[in-house]
Amino acid sequence: MAARTYPISLLFFVVLLHAARFGESESFIGVNYGQVADNLPPPPATAKLLQSTSIQKVMTSNDQNLMSQLLPAMQNVQNALNAVSLGDKIKVSTVHSMGVLKTSEPPSTGSFHPSLSDLLKGLLGFNNGTGSPFAINPYPYFAYRSDPRPETLAFCLFQPNAGRFDSNTKIKYMNMFDAQVDAVHSALNSMGFKNVEIVVAETGWPYKGDSNEVAPSVENAKAYNGNLIAHLRSMVGTPLMPGKSVDTYLFALYDEDLKPGPASERAFGLFKTDLSMNYDVGLSKSSQTPATPKTPVSPSPKPKKGGLWCVPKSGVSDSQLQANLDYACGHGIDCGPIQPGGPCFEPNTVASHAAYAMNLFYQNSDRNPWNCDFSQTATLSSDNPSYKNCIYPSGSS
């Protein structure tokens, strides 16, 4: 990934049909079709593979240009598209690494490098004028690699964690992806382009690496990509852009065996070149269960009239339940009923409070079975856990 650590990436590409999608009430997941390899299957085989998945679009271009040539090149392409009446259907943009940010923590302080100010103002003016997106490459993987603590890993993998508090906005972030995207949103806002849409052009996690690499593993890759997909499909958005789909391209369709660097650079592929899966993240149309770090939760039909509640499994430790409680309440659900004076405050135990919050998180997440996982510590039950005046919501509530 050495190419992704430059202050600004020099990738130039065309984003198809994004103008018609902005503001739609559905999630969008694409995939990068990297071609730094000599063993890729023929295009017809890849096309057939894509038809068997829920992947909606593929990004392929990867041409390098000088930074000073980016804006003129984009304008030339846009003019050509306008000339054939395609300017409103095909949007031109360029991809940027997270290195364009001078600050990103906390997300509310996100700002661009002053040395890139003039260049970015020109590019963002183009994006704003044509309705094209500002494309970025957030990689929580690299954040964990530079800070390999267990709490950082959980934060990067969308797993229960204590969260990170932004004192400026009073928002507790529960995953690195949202924090990185919101940092870019803040940077756009500070430069006067808050209405320019953000597209995630690349993000992913390697499933293997060299013996001295701590981050890559099948479990981590499956957890990151699977939980990211579930997060995107939930339409919850980010704390600064709630309820809004962030169009996202996963990296990558296949491994790229000719990439230089550590082994992890050649292990981002979702699929093998024989078209089988390296691991299942729920993209196959035949796959009924989204990915989770270990054994996925068994799929259940989404109830229309209640009947299912998300409850902790027996034997789960209080420390894990506290993490689940913090995670659920940190995602915007109403935890007032388990506060002092609330109908569900008693019994005043971590187990009781976590059970209420975990169920409410599941119910508010459209009752998707993967939202009742909590790192394998929760399960769906048809037994109503409500008691006295403490009512556990269900599909019919």
C-alpha positions in Angstrom: 0.0 0.0 0.0 3.0 2.3 -0.3 1.2 4.2 -3.1 -1.6 5.1 -0.6 0.6 6.8 1.9 1.5 9.8 -0.4 0.1 13.2 0.7 -2.3 13.1 -2.2 -2.9 10.1 -4.5 -2.3 10.6 -8.1 -5.1 8.4 -9.3 -7.5 9.6 -11.9 -10.7 7.8 -12.6 -14.3 8.2 -13.7 -17.2 7.5 -11.3 -20.2 6.2 -13.2 -23.8 7.3 -12.5 -23.1 8.7 -9.1 -25.1 11.9 -9.8 -28.2 9.9 -10.2 -27.6 8.1 -6.9 -26.9 10.9 -4.4 -29.6 11.1 -1.8 -31.1 7.7 -2.6 -32.3 5.7 0.4 -30.3 2.6 -0.3 -26.8 1.5 0.4 -24.2 1.2 -2.4 -21.3 -1.2 -2.4 -18.8 -1.5 -5.2 -15.4 -3.2 -5.6 -12.0 -2.3 -6.9 -10.8 -4.4 -9.8 -7.0 -4.1 -9.3 -4.9 -5.4 -12.2 -1.4 -5.4 -10.9 -1.2 -9.1 -11.5 -0.4 -11.7 -14.1 -2.9 -14.4 -13.1 -6.3 -12.7 -13.3 -9.2 -14.6 -14.9 -10.5 -13.5 -18.3 -13.0 -10.6 -18.2 -16.0 -12.8 -19.2 -15.3 -15.0 -16.1 -15.1 -12.0 -13.9 -18.3 -10.6 -15.4 -20.0 -13.9 -14.6 -18.6 -13.8 -11.0 -20.0 -10.3 -10.5 -23.4 -11.4 -11.6 -23.5 -13.9 -8.7 -22.8 -11.2 -6.2 -24.6 -8.1 -4.9 -21.7 -5.9 -6.0 -23.2 -3.0 -8.0 -20.2 -1.3 -9.7 -16.6 -1.9 -10.4 -13.7 0.7 -10.4 -10.9 -0.2 -12.7 -8.9 2.9 -13.7 -5.5 3.4 -12.0 -3.6 5.9 -14.2 -1.0 8.2 -12.6 -0.8 11.8 -13.4 1.1 14.8 -12.1 -0.9 16.8 -9.5 -0.7 20.0 -11.6 -2.3 18.2 -14.5 -5.3 16.7 -12.6 -7.7 19.6 -12.8 -7.1 20.4 -16.5 -7.4 16.7 -17.3 -10.7 16.5 -15.4 -12.0 19.6 -17.1 -11.1 18.1 -20.5 -12.9 14.9 -19.8 -15.9 16.7 -18.5 -16.1 18.9 -21.6 -15.9 15.8 -23.7 -18.8 14.2 -21.8 -20.8 17.4 -22.0 -20.3 17.5 -25.8 -22.1 14.1 -26.1 -24.8 14.9 -23.5 -23.3 12.6 -20.9 -22.1 15.2 -18.4 -25.1 14.6 -16.1 -24.7 10.8 -16.2 -21.0 10.3 -15.8 -19.2 12.2 -13.1 -15.4 12.8 -13.1 -13.4 13.0 -10.0 -10.0 12.0 -8.5 -9.0 9.9 -5.5 -7.2 11.1 -2.4 -5.5 9.2 0.4 -6.2 10.2 4.0 -2.7 11.8 3.8 -4.4 15.0 2.4 -5.5 15.7 5.9 -3.3 17.6 8.3 -5.5 16.7 11.2 -8.1 14.0 11.6 -8.4 13.4 15.4 -10.9 14.2 16.7 -13.0 14.1 13.5 -14.4 17.6 14.1 -10.9 19.1 13.7 -10.4 17.5 10.3 -8.5 19.9 8.0 -6.4 19.7 4.8 -2.7 20.3 4.5 -2.1 24.0 3.9 0.4 23.0 1.2 -2.4 21.4 -0.8 -4.9 24.3 -0.3 -4.7 25.9 -3.7 -4.8 22.5 -5.5 -7.7 21.2 -3.4 -9.7 24.4 -3.8 -9.5 24.0 -7.6 -10.5 20.3 -7.4 -13.3 20.9 -5.0 -14.6 23.8 -7.0 -14.8 21.4 -9.9 -16.6 18.8 -7.8 -19.0 21.4 -6.5 -19.8 22.8 -10.0 -20.3 19.4 -11.7 -21.9 17.5 -8.9 -19.1 15.0 -8.8 -17.9 13.4 -5.5 -14.8 13.9 -3.5 -13.3 10.4 -3.4 -11.1 9.2 -0.5 -9.3 6.0 0.6 -9.9 5.5 4.3 -8.1 2.4 5.7 -8.7 1.6 9.4 -6.2 -1.2 8.8 -3.3 1.2 8.6 -4.6 3.0 11.8 -4.4 -0.3 13.6 -1.1 -1.2 12.1 0.4 2.0 13.6 -1.3 1.4 16.9 -1.7 -2.4 17.4 -3.6 -2.4 20.7 -6.6 -4.6 21.3 -8.9 -1.6 21.9 -7.7 -0.1 18.6 -8.5 -3.3 16.7 -12.0 -3.5 18.1 -12.5 0.2 17.1 -11.3 -0.6 13.6 -13.3 -3.8 13.1 -16.7 -2.3 14.2 -16.6 -4.5 17.3 -17.8 -3.5 20.8 -15.4 -1.0 22.3 -15.3 1.9 24.7 -15.4 4.4 21.8 -13.5 7.7 21.2 -15.1 10.9 22.4 -15.0 14.1 20.3 -15.1 16.9 22.9 -16.1 19.5 20.3 -19.2 17.8 19.1 -19.9 15.6 22.2 -20.1 12.6 19.9 -18.7 9.3 20.9 -17.3 7.5 17.8 -17.6 3.7 17.9 -15.6 2.8 14.8 -12.7 4.1 12.9 -14.4 4.2 9.5 -17.0 6.7 10.6 -14.3 8.8 12.4 -12.1 8.9 9.2 -15.0 9.8 6.9 -16.3 12.5 9.3 -12.8 14.0 9.5 -12.9 14.4 5.7 -16.4 15.9 6.0 -15.1 18.4 8.6 -12.2 19.3 6.3 -14.6 19.9 3.4 -16.8 22.0 5.6 -13.8 24.1 6.8 -12.9 24.9 3.2 -16.4 25.9 2.3 -17.5 22.8 0.4 -19.7 21.0 2.9 -22.2 20.1 0.2 -19.7 18.1 -1.9 -20.5 14.4 -1.5 -18.0 11.9 -0.2 -17.3 8.6 -1.9 -15.1 5.9 -0.4 -13.0 4.9 -3.4 -11.0 2.2 -1.6 -11.1 0.5 1.8 -10.3 -3.0 2.8 -8.2 -5.3 5.1 -5.7 -8.0 4.1 -6.4 -11.6 5.0 -2.7 -12.6 5.3 0.7 -11.1 5.6 4.3 -11.8 6.6 5.1 -13.4 9.9 6.0 -10.0 11.4 2.7 -8.3 10.4 0.3 -8.3 13.3 -2.8 -6.9 11.5 -3.6 -9.2 8.5 -5.7 -12.3 9.1 -8.7 -14.0 7.7 -10.6 -13.3 10.9 -9.8 -9.6 10.8 -10.4 -9.2 7.1 -13.8 -11.0 7.4 -14.7 -8.9 10.5 -13.8 -5.6 8.9 -15.4 -6.1 5.5 -18.4 -8.0 6.8 -19.2 -5.5 9.5 -18.5 -2.6 7.2 -21.0 -4.0 4.7 -23.6 -4.4 7.5 -22.9 -0.9 8.7 -23.4 0.5 5.2 -26.6 -1.5 4.6 -28.1 -0.3 7.9 -28.2 3.2 6.4 -27.3 4.7 9.8 -24.6 6.9 8.2 -21.9 8.6 10.2 -22.4 10.8 13.2 -21.9 14.0 11.2 -23.9 12.6 8.2 -26.7 10.5 9.8 -29.1 8.4 7.7 -27.0 9.0 4.6 -25.5 6.4 2.4 -21.8 6.7 1.9 -21.1 5.0 -1.5 -18.1 2.6 -0.9 -15.8 0.6 -3.1 -14.2 -2.4 -1.3 -10.6 -3.2 -2.1 -10.3 -5.5 -3.9 -11.9 -8.0 -6.1 -8.8 -10.2 -6.5 -5.3 -10.3 -5.0 -2.7 -8.5 -7.1 0.3 -10.9 -7.1 2.7 -8.4 -8.7 2.4 -5.7 -6.1 5.7 -4.9 -4.3 6.1 -4.6 -0.5 5.1 -6.9 2.3 2.9 -10.0 1.7 -0.2 -8.1 2.9 0.0 -5.9 -0.2 -0.9 -9.0 -2.3 -3.7 -10.3 0.0 -6.6 -7.8 -0.2 -8.7 -9.9 -2.6 -12.2 -11.0 -1.7 -12.0 -13.7 -4.4 -9.3 -16.1 -5.6 -8.4 -16.1 -9.3 -10.3 -19.4 -9.6 -13.4 -17.4 -8.7 -13.9 -19.0 -5.3 -14.1 -16.8 -2.2 -11.1 -16.1 0.0 -13.7 -15.6 2.8 -17.4 -14.9 2.8 -18.5 -11.3 3.7 -22.1 -11.8 2.5 -21.7 -10.4 -1.0 -22.7 -13.5 -2.8 -26.4 -13.6 -3.8 -26.5 -17.2 -2.5 -25.0 -16.2 0.8 -27.8 -15.6 3.4 -25.6 -14.7 6.3 -23.4 -11.6 6.6 -19.8 -12.0 7.8 -18.9 -11.8 11.4 -15.4 -12.4 13.0 -16.1 -16.1 13.7 -19.1 -18.2 13.0 -21.9 -16.0 11.7 -25.2 -15.7 13.4 -27.7 -18.1 11.8 -30.0 -16.2 9.4 -33.5 -15.5 10.6 -36.4 -14.1 8.7 -37.0 -10.4 9.5 -40.2 -10.4 11.6 -43.0 -8.0 10.5 -44.9 -8.3 13.8 -42.3 -8.8 16.4 -41.6 -12.1 18.1 -37.8 -11.8 18.3 -35.6 -10.1 20.8 -31.9 -9.7 20.9 -30.5 -10.9 24.3 -27.1 -11.7 25.7 -25.9 -15.3 25.6 -25.4 -17.0 29.0 -22.0 -16.9 30.6 -20.9 -13.5 29.0 -18.7 -11.5 31.3 -19.7 -8.2 32.7 -16.7 -6.5 31.0 -17.9 -7.8 27.6 -21.5 -6.7 28.4 -20.3 -3.3 29.4 -18.6 -3.0 26.1 -21.8 -4.0 24.3 -23.7 -1.5 26.4 -21.3 1.3 25.5 -21.4 0.3 21.8 -25.2 0.2 21.6 -25.8 3.5 23.5 -23.0 5.1 21.5 -24.9 4.5 18.3 -27.7 6.9 19.0 -30.3 4.7 20.6 -32.4 6.0 23.4 -30.8 4.6 26.6 -32.9 6.9 28.8 -35.0 3.9 30.1 -31.9 2.4 31.8 -30.9 5.7 33.4 -31.7 6.4 37.1 -35.5 6.9 37.3 -36.1 5.1 34.1 -38.5 2.1 33.9 -35.6 -0.3 33.1 -33.0 1.1 35.6 -33.7 -1.6 38.1 -32.2 -4.1 38.5 -29.1 -1.8 38.4 -26.8 -4.3 36.9 -24.6 -4.3 33.8 -26.3 -7.5 32.6 -29.8 -5.9 32.8 -28.8 -2.6 31.2 -26.8 -4.3 28.4 -29.7 -6.6 27.6 -32.0 -3.7 27.1 -29.5 -1.7 25.0 -28.5 -4.6 22.8 -32.1 -5.4 22.0 -32.9 -1.8 21.2 -29.9 -1.5 19.0 -31.1 -4.6 17.1 -34.6 -3.4 16.8 -33.5 0.1 15.6 -31.1 -1.5 13.0 -34.1 -2.9 11.0 -33.9 -6.2 12.9 -31.1 -7.6 10.8 -29.7 -10.8 12.4 -26.1 -9.5 12.0 -27.1 -6.6 14.3 -27.6 -9.1 17.0 -24.1 -10.5 17.1 -22.0 -8.3 19.4 -18.8 -10.4 18.8 -20.7 -13.7 19.3 -22.1 -12.7 22.7 -25.8 -12.3 21.7 -28.6 -14.4 20.3 -32.1 -14.0 19.0 -34.9 -15.2 21.3 -38.7 -15.6 20.9 -39.1 -15.2 24.7 -40.1 -11.6 25.6 -37.7 -10.3 28.2 -39.9 -7.4 29.3 -40.7 -7.2 33.0 -43.0 -4.9 35.1 -43.0 -1.5 33.4 -39.8 -2.2 31.5 -40.9 -3.0 27.9 -38.4 -4.4 25.5 -39.3 -3.2 22.0 -40.0 -5.7 19.3 -41.1 -5.5 15.7 -44.7 -4.9 16.8 -43.9 -2.2 19.3 
